[in-house]
Amino acid sequence: MEANTQTLIKQLLEAGVHFGHQKNKWNPKMKEYIFTEKNGIYIIDLEKTVGYLAKACDFVYNLALQGGNILFVGTKKQAQGIIKEAAEKCGMFYVTERWLGGLLTNFNTVRKSVAHYESIEKMKEDGSFAKISKKEASQINKKYMKLKKNLEGIRVMKRLPAAIFVIDPSKEIIAVKEARKLNIPIVALVDTNCDPQLIDHIIPGNDDALRSIKLVTELITENIFKGKNEYIAGKAQAAKEEEAAGEAQKAAGADDLVESAEVIEQRFRKGKKEEKIEEEKTIKHKPVGKVVKKKE
């Protein structure tokens, strides 16, 4: 375990996860996660980062193992590509453009916007655009592109996520507040300028460096992917067992049916036999009538 910890700390060091913000931009609530200060920049304690990262990975793994979905959020430039790729890899939802206010707290309205986006998409596919003027088509297409940009990552999200994974909760403060209001657990890469008390599962680390974001996101994604695959395998096994049980029950029912038919046949034969015996008894004990002679 210690060897694995040291290996991970080395990876975190190489990715620059330990670099925090400048002293004048820090949040005092992050004090316990800071190791030291060097050249006016706070250095994050990577031993603590490793511990919190392990807890966060366990949390998302167990969530995915139960079939829960996670919303990835990262709208800052250096996080957009990484977040989108990671979410698509493990089949989760993502927001990499502007966070739509009310995305969580006013989810039904957002779903209506998704439905509108999909209706325009259908128009583009079935040739309806050819029946309207170029000006109108251009306006609709412009709206379509805007909706696609903001909604593509959540178009298949039919219900609220079980948790959200955030890069830089300070920048994504609206998303964090909405999640907290709805008691949706928050997993986040938290830099020295953030408020850790708003986060359920913090990962102290650099949320600005590309390599830092990529490494942490990959570790989170791996655990989600693993949990989700086990969940799918478990469902498949359960379905297989249920099908086998159904077949066994069906076979047992068929056997019972055959047995019932045999019992009925036996009863029928027994009834016929008893009926014949009774008939023979009746004939045997039937009184013989007197013979009356005819007068000549």
Residue pairs with C-beta under 8 A, 6 or more apart in sequence:
5 47
5 50
8 50
8 53
9 46
9 47
9 50
11 215
12 18
12 46
12 49
12 50
12 205
12 212
12 215
13 46
14 211
15 206
15 209
15 211
15 212
15 214
15 215
16 206
16 209
16 211
16 212
17 44
17 46
17 49
17 205
17 206
17 209
17 212
17 215
17 216
18 35
18 43
18 44
18 46
18 49
18 205
18 206
19 41
19 43
19 44
19 206
19 209
19 212
20 26
20 30
20 34
20 41
20 42
20 43
20 44
20 191
20 192
20 193
20 206
21 41
21 42
21 191
21 192
21 193
22 40
22 41
22 42
23 37
23 40
23 41
23 42
25 192
25 193
26 34
26 42
26 192
26 193
27 192
27 193
27 194
27 195
27 196
29 195
29 196
29 197
30 42
30 190
30 191
30 192
30 193
30 194
30 196
30 204
32 48
33 44
33 45
33 48
33 49
33 190
33 192
33 196
33 202
33 204
34 42
34 43
34 44
34 45
34 192
35 43
35 44
35 45
35 46
36 42
36 43
37 43
42 192
44 192
44 204
44 205
44 206
45 204
48 204
49 203
49 204
49 205
52 201
52 202
52 203
52 204
53 203
53 216
53 219
55 201
56 187
56 201
56 202
56 203
56 220
57 219
57 220
57 222
57 223
58 223
59 163
59 185
59 187
59 201
60 70
60 163
60 165
60 187
60 220
60 223
60 224
60 227
61 223
61 224
61 226
61 227
62 227
63 70
63 162
63 163
63 185
63 224
63 227
64 70
64 90
64 223
64 224
64 225
64 226
64 227
64 228
64 231
65 227
65 228
65 230
65 231
66 162
66 231
67 231
67 235
68 161
68 162
68 163
69 92
69 93
69 157
69 161
69 162
70 92
70 93
70 161
70 162
70 163
70 164
70 165
70 187
70 224
71 92
71 93
71 94
71 95
71 154
71 157
71 161
71 163
71 164
71 165
72 83
72 84
72 86
72 87
72 92
72 93
72 94
72 95
72 153
72 164
72 165
72 217
73 83
73 94
73 95
73 99
73 164
73 165
73 166
73 167
73 172
73 175
74 80
74 82
74 83
74 94
74 95
74 96
74 166
74 167
74 168
74 172
74 213
74 217
75 95
75 96
75 97
75 98
75 99
75 171
75 172
76 167
76 168
76 171
76 207
76 208
78 208
78 209
78 210
78 213
79 96
79 167
79 168
79 207
79 213
80 96
80 97
81 96
82 210
82 213
82 214
82 217
83 94
83 96
83 167
83 217
84 94
84 96
84 153
86 94
86 217
86 218
86 220
86 221
87 93
87 94
87 153
88 94
89 221
89 225
90 221
90 224
90 225
90 228
91 228
92 224
93 153
93 154
93 156
93 157
93 161
94 153
94 154
95 103
95 153
95 154
95 175
96 153
97 149
97 150
98 150
99 172
99 174
99 175
100 110
100 113
100 150
101 174
102 109
102 110
102 178
103 110
103 154
103 175
103 178
104 160
104 175
104 178
104 179
104 181
104 182
104 184
105 178
105 181
105 182
107 159
107 160
110 151
110 154
111 158
113 147
113 151
114 151
114 154
114 155
116 147
117 144
117 147
117 148
117 151
117 155
118 155
120 140
120 143
120 144
120 147
121 144
122 128
123 129
123 140
124 141
124 144
129 137
129 140
129 141
132 140
160 182
160 184
161 184
162 184
162 185
163 184
163 185
163 186
163 187
164 175
164 179
164 184
164 185
164 186
164 187
165 187
165 188
165 217
165 220
166 172
166 175
166 176
166 186
166 187
166 188
166 189
166 199
167 188
167 189
167 207
167 213
167 217
168 188
168 189
168 191
168 194
168 207
168 208
169 176
169 186
169 188
169 190
169 194
169 195
169 198
169 199
170 191
170 193
170 194
170 195
176 186
176 188
176 198
176 199
177 198
179 185
179 186
180 186
180 198
185 200
185 201
186 198
186 199
186 200
186 201
187 199
187 200
187 201
187 203
187 220
188 194
188 199
188 201
188 202
188 203
189 203
189 205
189 206
189 207
189 212
189 213
189 216
189 217
190 196
190 199
190 202
190 203
190 204
190 205
190 207
191 205
191 206
191 207
191 208
194 207
196 202
196 204
203 216
205 212
205 216
206 212
206 213
207 213
